[in-house]
Amino acid sequence: MRIGTVVGNIWATRKEDGLTGLKFLFVQLEDTAGAPIDVPVIAADRIGAGIGDRVMVTLGSAARFVITDKDLPIDAVVIGIVDSIDVESG
């Protein structure tokens, strides 16, 4: 899992049949200090995240199984909206 901030929405009127009904977001992945890592990823979202929300994202093949009875062609999915983060520095 990774942490990131939603920085945009994506609209696609034509897409694979299994993706109908899913919302897509641009998510800028971040390190523990909140600094951006690499380029934003496109993540499927079923939980209602919006621009500015910090989110938890699962990447890779595990993301395909966000809907239990389907194997979807996605590689990133929002799995939670972050309420707070506490990181101890050593």
Residue pairs with C-beta under 8 A, 6 or more apart in sequence:
1 56
1 57
1 58
1 79
2 29
2 56
2 57
2 58
2 59
3 29
3 30
3 32
3 54
3 55
3 56
3 57
3 82
3 85
4 27
4 28
4 29
4 30
4 40
4 41
4 54
4 55
4 57
5 27
5 28
5 30
5 52
5 53
5 54
5 55
6 25
6 26
6 27
6 49
6 50
6 51
6 52
6 53
6 55
6 78
7 26
7 27
7 28
7 40
7 51
8 25
8 26
8 40
8 51
9 23
9 24
9 25
9 26
9 51
10 24
10 25
10 26
10 42
11 24
12 19
12 24
16 72
16 73
18 67
18 70
18 72
18 73
19 44
19 72
19 73
19 74
22 44
22 45
22 46
22 72
22 74
23 44
23 45
23 46
24 42
24 43
24 44
24 45
25 42
25 43
25 45
25 49
25 55
25 78
26 40
26 41
26 42
27 40
27 41
27 42
27 43
27 55
27 57
27 76
27 78
28 36
28 40
29 36
29 37
29 38
29 40
29 41
29 57
30 36
30 37
31 37
32 85
32 87
41 57
41 59
41 76
42 76
43 55
43 57
43 63
43 76
43 77
43 78
44 63
44 66
44 72
44 74
44 76
44 77
44 78
45 55
45 77
45 78
46 66
46 67
46 77
46 78
47 78
47 79
47 80
47 81
48 81
49 55
49 78
49 81
53 81
53 82
54 81
54 82
54 85
55 78
55 79
55 80
55 81
55 82
56 78
56 79
56 80
56 81
56 82
57 76
57 77
57 78
57 79
58 76
58 77
58 79
59 75
59 76
60 75
61 75
63 72
63 74
63 75
63 76
63 77
64 71
64 72
64 73
64 74
64 75
65 71
65 72
66 72
66 74
66 77
66 79
